[in-house]
Amino acid sequence: MQHRLQSFFERSISWIDSYKIWLVIGFFCLLGLSAYTALKTLRIDNGLGLWFLEDNPSYKSYIDYQKTYGSDEIIIVMIPSENPLDPKGLARLESLSQVLEQKSSIKSTMSVLRAKYPALIGNQIQLKSIYDAKRPLKSQQKLLSQFPALKKQLIGAAERNLFLYIQLSPTPDI
């Protein structure tokens, strides 16, 4: 019995050794096919359904909200920038925003270019633009420093990024 088992293993090892190239090629073909099918069906889902049980009342009210008013999905894009208030970079950001807003699946975009802050003018509160191309850079930086939370959301705490918020168009699909 032991001699037969040893003989079987010797033959198996000899066969593997003689066909090792074909076995490696076959293994990589199988690996590639498996990766292709896995990547083809791979989806990212960060919907609330992952975080709540079906019978949760908060989740049910959110589903009802989506059915009534549509999806509230927002995509946040971080664009690295050495100088986020550089007019050339902001012009490219504005071009990107305009191109994106022409897509039917996108409702609107928001960035430092379109952000507003409340200003008391006379007896009224008015919304003023955070960024103004006519405003000097120092004034622009001073204004942003007066709104640290807004500054962090628009250009980051380290002032090395531009953030672009993309609101997708409402859809009844959940």
Secondary structure, DSSP 8 states (H G I E B T S, - for coil): -HHHHHHHHHHHHHHHHHTHHHHHHHHHHHHHHHHHHHHHH------GGGTS-TT-HHHHHHHHHHHHH----EEEEEEE-SSTT-HHHHHHHHHHHHHHHTSTTEEEEE-TTT-EEEEEETTEEEEEES--TTS-HHHHHHHHHT-HHHHHHHTTTTT-EEEEEEEE---S--
